[in-house]
């Protein structure tokens, strides 16, 4: 389960931000997870609950925002809809994934003295 390593990296990133700002507590995190990132959201939530104990994030709420996959033509920027062939009908170029594969720490709520 790579969700454990994702949570470990997330907690390390949060700790780096806490250290840089001399924060005393973390109250919440928001993470954007693309549907094509390969992350199981339920497993990520469980891993966070397990690994955040005894860390600066102990008791901090994790909000997970799913991000739907979106493709566009790299030439004309036409958006392809879900279920369509991923080739532009106008330009004949393969579609480019522009959203949906990301794992992003989007927001961090900290208490700073």
Backbone as a printed PyTorch tensor [residue, N CA C, xyz], in Angstrom:
tensor([[[  0.8460,  -1.1830,   0.0000],
         [  0.0000,   0.0000,   0.0000],
         [  0.8910,   1.2460,   0.0000]],

        [[  0.9160,   1.9310,  -1.1080],
         [  1.7390,   3.1310,  -1.1740],
         [  1.0850,   4.3160,  -0.4710]],

        [[ -0.1490,   4.1470,   0.0010],
         [ -0.7920,   5.2160,   0.7620],
         [  0.0020,   5.5350,   2.0310]],

        [[  0.6340,   4.5150,   2.6230],
         [  1.4570,   4.7480,   3.8150],
         [  2.6290,   5.6690,   3.4880]],

        [[  3.2870,   5.4270,   2.3740],
         [  4.4260,   6.2770,   2.0150],
         [  3.9590,   7.6810,   1.6320]],

        [[  2.7800,   7.7900,   1.0670],
         [  2.2290,   9.1130,   0.7460],
         [  1.9600,   9.8890,   2.0290]],

        [[  1.3660,   9.2210,   3.0220],
         [  1.0990,   9.8770,   4.3030],
         [  2.4060,  10.2430,   4.9930]],

        [[  3.3820,   9.3740,   4.9300],
         [  4.6810,   9.6760,   5.5340],
         [  5.2850,  10.9340,   4.8950]],

        [[  5.2540,  11.0200,   3.5720],
         [  5.7630,  12.1950,   2.8710],
         [  4.9430,  13.4370,   3.2180]],

        [[  3.6420,  13.2850,   3.3320],
         [  2.7630,  14.3960,   3.7030],
         [  3.1170,  14.9200,   5.0940]],

        [[  3.2870,  14.0160,   6.0570],
         [  3.6260,  14.4280,   7.4140],
         [  5.0050,  15.0870,   7.4770]],

        [[  5.9390,  14.5990,   6.6850],
         [  7.2640,  15.2220,   6.6250],
         [  7.1630,  16.6380,   6.0510]],

        [[  6.3500,  16.8070,   5.0300],
         [  6.1590,  18.1390,   4.4180],
         [  5.5120,  19.0940,   5.4120]],

        [[  4.4900,  18.6040,   6.1230],
         [  3.8220,  19.4300,   7.1260],
         [  4.8240,  19.8250,   8.2140]],

        [[  5.6260,  18.8720,   8.6820],
         [  6.6140,  19.1670,   9.7240],
         [  7.6040,  20.2250,   9.2470]],

        [[  8.0030,  20.1670,   7.9860],
         [  8.9170,  21.1710,   7.4370],
         [  8.2670,  22.5590,   7.4530]],

        [[  6.9980,  22.6380,   7.1180],
         [  6.2780,  23.9190,   7.1490],
         [  6.1180,  24.4200,   8.5740]],

        [[  5.8240,  23.5160,   9.5020],
         [  5.7030,  23.8670,  10.9190],
         [  7.0270,  24.4220,  11.4400]],

        [[  8.1230,  23.7360,  11.1130],
         [  9.4460,  24.1810,  11.5590],
         [  9.8080,  25.5420,  10.9680]],

        [[  9.5000,  25.7450,   9.7000],
         [  9.8440,  26.9990,   9.0260],
         [  9.0910,  28.1890,   9.6010]],

        [[  7.9170,  27.9360,  10.1550],
         [  7.0770,  29.0300,  10.6600],
         [  6.9640,  29.0380,  12.1820]],

        [[  7.7130,  28.1520,  12.8430],
         [  7.6590,  28.0360,  14.3070],
         [  6.2350,  27.8480,  14.8050]],

        [[  5.4550,  27.0320,  14.1060],
         [  4.0740,  26.7700,  14.4980],
         [  4.0390,  25.8680,  15.7230]],

        [[  2.9710,  26.0090,  16.4820],
         [  2.8210,  25.2020,  17.6890],
         [  1.7880,  24.0980,  17.5270]],

        [[  0.9550,  24.1880,  16.5050],
         [ -0.0740,  23.1680,  16.2890],
         [ -0.5350,  23.1990,  14.8380]],

        [[ -1.0550,  22.0670,  14.4070],
         [ -1.6970,  21.9520,  13.0920],
         [ -3.1470,  21.5840,  13.3490]],

        [[ -4.0600,  22.3440,  12.7430],
         [ -5.4860,  22.1140,  12.9610],
         [ -6.1740,  21.4270,  11.7880]],

        [[ -5.6080,  21.5330,  10.5970],
         [ -6.2540,  20.9180,   9.4480],
         [ -5.3740,  20.9200,   8.2250]],

        [[ -5.6510,  19.9550,   7.3550],
         [ -4.9430,  19.8340,   6.0810],
         [ -5.9820,  19.5630,   5.0040]],

        [[ -5.7270,  20.0840,   3.8120],
         [ -6.5570,  19.7350,   2.6580],
         [ -5.6220,  19.2330,   1.5680]],

        [[ -5.9470,  18.0600,   1.0530],
         [ -5.1390,  17.4210,   0.0270],
         [ -6.0270,  17.1560,  -1.1850]],

        [[ -5.5200,  17.5210,  -2.3590],
         [ -6.2240,  17.2140,  -3.6080],
         [ -5.6360,  15.9250,  -4.1740]],

        [[ -6.5130,  14.9730,  -4.4870],
         [ -6.1030,  13.6720,  -4.9970],
         [ -6.7780,  13.4330,  -6.3380]],

        [[ -5.9870,  13.3040,  -7.3810],
         [ -6.5200,  13.0290,  -8.7060],
         [ -7.0160,  11.6010,  -8.8170]],

        [[ -8.0960,  11.4350,  -9.5600],
         [ -8.6850,  10.1010,  -9.6850],
         [ -7.7620,   9.1110, -10.3820]],

        [[ -6.7910,   9.5980, -11.1430],
         [ -5.8500,   8.7180, -11.8330],
         [ -4.5010,   8.6350, -11.1210]],

        [[ -4.4370,   9.1120,  -9.8860],
         [ -3.1830,   9.1100,  -9.1300],
         [ -2.8410,   7.7260,  -8.5820]],

        [[ -3.8080,   6.8310,  -8.5840],
         [ -3.5740,   5.4960,  -8.0420],
         [ -3.7450,   5.4230,  -6.5420]],

        [[ -4.2710,   6.4740,  -5.9400],
         [ -4.4500,   6.5180,  -4.4910],
         [ -5.8650,   6.0910,  -4.1330]],

        [[ -5.9550,   5.1660,  -3.1940],
         [ -7.2510,   4.7670,  -2.6320],
         [ -7.5580,   5.7460,  -1.5050]],

        [[ -8.5750,   6.5590,  -1.6740],
         [ -8.8700,   7.6240,  -0.7130],
         [ -9.1690,   7.0610,   0.6710]],

        [[ -9.9390,   5.9830,   0.7630],
         [-10.2450,   5.3980,   2.0710],
         [ -8.9890,   4.9010,   2.7710]],

        [[ -8.0860,   4.2940,   2.0090],
         [ -6.8280,   3.8210,   2.5970],
         [ -5.9450,   4.9860,   3.0230]],

        [[ -5.9470,   6.0590,   2.2470],
         [ -5.1750,   7.2420,   2.6070],
         [ -5.6960,   7.8340,   3.9160]],

        [[ -7.0050,   7.9070,   4.0530],
         [ -7.6160,   8.4360,   5.2750],
         [ -7.2440,   7.5630,   6.4720]],

        [[ -7.3290,   6.2540,   6.3110],
         [ -6.9680,   5.3290,   7.3960],
         [ -5.5000,   5.4420,   7.7630]],

        [[ -4.6450,   5.5220,   6.7640],
         [ -3.2060,   5.6550,   7.0050],
         [ -2.9120,   6.9610,   7.7280]],

        [[ -3.5900,   8.0330,   7.3530],
         [ -3.3930,   9.3230,   8.0210],
         [ -3.7880,   9.2240,   9.4930]],

        [[ -4.9400,   8.6330,   9.7570],
         [ -5.3960,   8.5040,  11.1440],
         [ -4.3940,   7.7130,  11.9780]],

        [[ -3.8160,   6.6770,  11.3970],
         [ -2.8490,   5.8410,  12.1040],
         [ -1.5290,   6.5790,  12.3330]],

        [[ -0.9760,   7.1710,  11.2870],
         [  0.3570,   7.7640,  11.3650],
         [  0.3850,   9.1710,  11.9380]],

        [[ -0.7460,   9.8500,  11.9780],
         [ -0.7350,  11.2150,  12.5090],
         [ -0.7050,  11.2310,  14.0360]],

        [[ -1.0590,  10.1120,  14.6490],
         [ -0.9710,  10.0360,  16.1100],
         [  0.4770,  10.2540,  16.5370]],

        [[  0.6610,  10.9860,  17.5940],
         [  1.9920,  11.2930,  18.1370],
         [  2.8360,  12.1150,  17.1590]],

        [[  2.1730,  12.8460,  16.2860],
         [  2.8730,  13.7710,  15.3900],
         [  2.2700,  15.1520,  15.5950]],

        [[  2.8120,  16.1460,  14.9480],
         [  2.2680,  17.4990,  15.0280],
         [  0.8360,  17.5460,  14.4860]],

        [[  0.4470,  16.5440,  13.6880],
         [ -0.8950,  16.5030,  13.0900],
         [ -1.9070,  15.7220,  13.9350]],

        [[ -1.4880,  15.2700,  15.1130],
         [ -2.3990,  14.5150,  15.9780],
         [ -3.6320,  15.3640,  16.2680]],

        [[ -4.7970,  14.8860,  15.8620],
         [ -6.0510,  15.6010,  16.0560],
         [ -6.4230,  16.5460,  14.9240]],

        [[ -5.5210,  16.7650,  13.9760],
         [ -5.8170,  17.6510,  12.8490],
         [ -6.6800,  16.9280,  11.8230]],

        [[ -7.6770,  17.6250,  11.3350],
         [ -8.5920,  17.0370,  10.3530],
         [ -7.9400,  17.0110,   8.9700]],

        [[ -8.0660,  15.8660,   8.3040],
         [ -7.5990,  15.7420,   6.9210],
         [ -8.8020,  15.8000,   5.9990]],

        [[ -8.8310,  16.8090,   5.1350],
         [ -9.8740,  16.9240,   4.1220],
         [ -9.2730,  16.4730,   2.7990]],

        [[ -9.9260,  15.5140,   2.1600],
         [ -9.4490,  15.0130,   0.8730],
         [-10.4230,  15.4720,  -0.2060]],

        [[ -9.8880,  16.1790,  -1.1900],
         [-10.6930,  16.6900,  -2.2960],
         [-10.3570,  15.8720,  -3.5370]],

        [[-11.3130,  15.0610,  -4.0110],
         [-11.0540,  14.3070,  -5.2420],
         [-11.0540,  15.2370,  -6.4560]],

        [[-10.1350,  14.9710,  -7.3870],
         [-10.0300,  15.7730,  -8.6070],
         [-10.3060,  14.8430,  -9.7950]],

        [[-11.3230,  15.1860, -10.5630],
         [-11.6860,  14.3890, -11.7360],
         [-10.6490,  14.5740, -12.8390]],

        [[-10.4670,  13.5290, -13.6060],
         [ -9.5320,  13.5860, -14.7340],
         [-10.1240,  14.4510, -15.8460]],

        [[ -9.2550,  15.2930, -16.4440],
         [ -9.6510,  16.1240, -17.5810],
         [ -8.5410,  16.0920, -18.6140]],

        [[ -8.9570,  15.9870, -19.8750],
         [ -8.0140,  15.9710, -20.9890],
         [ -8.3480,  17.1090, -21.9380]],

        [[ -7.3060,  17.6700, -22.5730],
         [ -7.5120,  18.6780, -23.6130],
         [ -6.5620,  18.3940, -24.7700]],

        [[ -6.8780,  18.9970, -25.8760],
         [ -5.9890,  18.9420, -27.0350],
         [ -4.8330,  19.9070, -26.7800]],

        [[ -3.5850,  19.4720, -26.9450],
         [ -2.4510,  20.3660, -26.6980],
         [ -2.3450,  21.4940, -27.7370]],

        [[ -3.0460,  21.3620, -28.8450],
         [ -2.9770,  22.3750, -29.8960],
         [ -4.1240,  23.3860, -29.7860]],

        [[ -5.3540,  22.9110, -29.8550],
         [ -6.5100,  23.8210, -29.8710],
         [ -7.1950,  23.9560, -28.5110]],

        [[ -6.7410,  23.1940, -27.5280],
         [ -7.2460,  23.2290, -26.1580],
         [ -8.6980,  22.7920, -26.0270]],

        [[ -9.1910,  22.0500, -26.9970],
         [-10.5390,  21.4830, -26.9030],
         [-10.5540,  20.4630, -25.7680]],

        [[-11.5690,  20.5150, -24.9150],
         [-11.7020,  19.5870, -23.7960],
         [-12.3800,  18.3040, -24.2640]],

        [[-11.8220,  17.1800, -23.8450],
         [-12.4180,  15.8780, -24.1520],
         [-13.2760,  15.4620, -22.9510]],

        [[-14.4450,  14.9640, -23.2440],
         [-15.3370,  14.5010, -22.1790],
         [-15.0300,  13.0600, -21.8190]],

        [[-15.4030,  12.7060, -20.6040],
         [-15.2340,  11.3370, -20.1350],
         [-15.9390,  10.3800, -21.0940]],

        [[-15.2260,   9.3550, -21.4840],
         [-15.7800,   8.3500, -22.3790],
         [-15.4980,   8.6050, -23.8490]],

        [[-15.0400,   9.8090, -24.1730],
         [-14.6910,  10.1170, -25.5590],
         [-13.3420,   9.4880, -25.9050]],

        [[-13.1210,   9.3140, -27.1760],
         [-11.7960,   8.9020, -27.6370],
         [-10.8420,  10.0400, -27.3250]],

        [[ -9.6900,   9.7020, -26.7750],
         [ -8.7450,  10.7260, -26.3300],
         [ -7.8390,  11.1860, -27.4710]],

        [[ -8.4800,  11.6180, -28.5370],
         [ -7.8150,  12.2010, -29.6960],
         [ -8.7200,  13.3250, -30.1880]],

        [[ -8.1220,  14.4760, -30.4390],
         [ -8.9010,  15.6440, -30.8510],
         [ -9.5490,  15.3920, -32.2140]],

        [[-10.8600,  15.5670, -32.3220],
         [-11.5170,  15.3770, -33.6100],
         [-11.1750,  16.4800, -34.6120]],

        [[-10.7100,  17.6170, -34.1270],
         [-10.3640,  18.7300, -35.0050],
         [ -8.9110,  18.6650, -35.4690]],

        [[ -7.9770,  18.3890, -34.5280],
         [ -6.5430,  18.4300, -34.8310],
         [ -5.9260,  17.0430, -35.0350]],

        [[ -6.6380,  16.0110, -34.6190],
         [ -6.1580,  14.6230, -34.6760],
         [ -4.9600,  14.3530, -33.7590]],

        [[ -4.6970,  15.2470, -32.8210],
         [ -3.6080,  15.0290, -31.8530],
         [ -4.1220,  14.2580, -30.6440]],

        [[ -3.2580,  13.4580, -30.0140],
         [ -3.6710,  12.7780, -28.7890],
         [ -3.9550,  13.8080, -27.6920]],

        [[ -4.9660,  13.5210, -26.9000],
         [ -5.3170,  14.4120, -25.8000],
         [ -4.2410,  14.3750, -24.7290]],

        [[ -4.1440,  15.4730, -23.9910],
         [ -3.1690,  15.6050, -22.9120],
         [ -3.9300,  15.6950, -21.5910]],

        [[ -3.5280,  14.8840, -20.6200],
         [ -4.1310,  14.9270, -19.2920],
         [ -3.6970,  16.2120, -18.6000]],

        [[ -4.6660,  17.0360, -18.1740],
         [ -4.3190,  18.2940, -17.5190],
         [ -4.6930,  18.3080, -16.0420]],

        [[ -5.5600,  17.4180, -15.6310],
         [ -5.9420,  17.2870, -14.2180],
         [ -6.3170,  15.8380, -13.9740]],

        [[ -6.0740,  15.4160, -12.7280],
         [ -6.5470,  14.0970, -12.3450],
         [ -5.4650,  13.1210, -11.9510]],

        [[ -4.2010,  13.5160, -12.0490],
         [ -3.1240,  12.6150, -11.6340],
         [ -2.3530,  13.1680, -10.4340]],

        [[ -2.8000,  14.3110,  -9.9140],
         [ -2.0460,  15.0010,  -8.8800],
         [ -2.3070,  14.4760,  -7.4660]],

        [[ -1.3140,  14.7290,  -6.6170],
         [ -1.4220,  14.5690,  -5.1630],
         [ -0.8090,  15.8510,  -4.6110]],

        [[ -1.6680,  16.7600,  -4.1030],
         [ -1.2100,  18.0960,  -3.7430],
         [ -1.6780,  18.4600,  -2.3340]],

        [[ -0.7210,  18.9160,  -1.4960],
         [ -1.0820,  19.5240,  -0.2310],
         [ -1.5710,  20.9340,  -0.5750]],

        [[ -2.8710,  21.1220,  -0.5000],
         [ -3.4910,  22.3510,  -0.9850],
         [ -3.6230,  23.4080,   0.1040]],

        [[ -3.8230,  22.9650,   1.3380],
         [ -4.0400,  23.9130,   2.4250],
         [ -3.5310,  23.3280,   3.7300]],

        [[ -2.9560,  24.1800,   4.5480],
         [ -2.4410,  23.7630,   5.8470],
         [ -2.8190,  24.8240,   6.8690]],

        [[ -3.5810,  24.4440,   7.8750],
         [ -4.0030,  25.3610,   8.9300],
         [ -3.1260,  25.1180,  10.1520]],

        [[ -2.3230,  26.1370,  10.4960],
         [ -1.3820,  26.0210,  11.6020],
         [ -1.6310,  27.1420,  12.6070]],

        [[ -1.2180,  26.8710,  13.8370],
         [ -1.2360,  27.8940,  14.8750],
         [  0.1950,  28.3960,  15.0480]],

        [[  0.3500,  29.6860,  14.8280],
         [  1.6800,  30.2910,  14.9120],
         [  1.6550,  31.3220,  16.0400]],

        [[  2.6900,  31.2830,  16.8580],
         [  2.7590,  32.2270,  18.0030],
         [  2.9830,  33.6430,  17.5430]]])
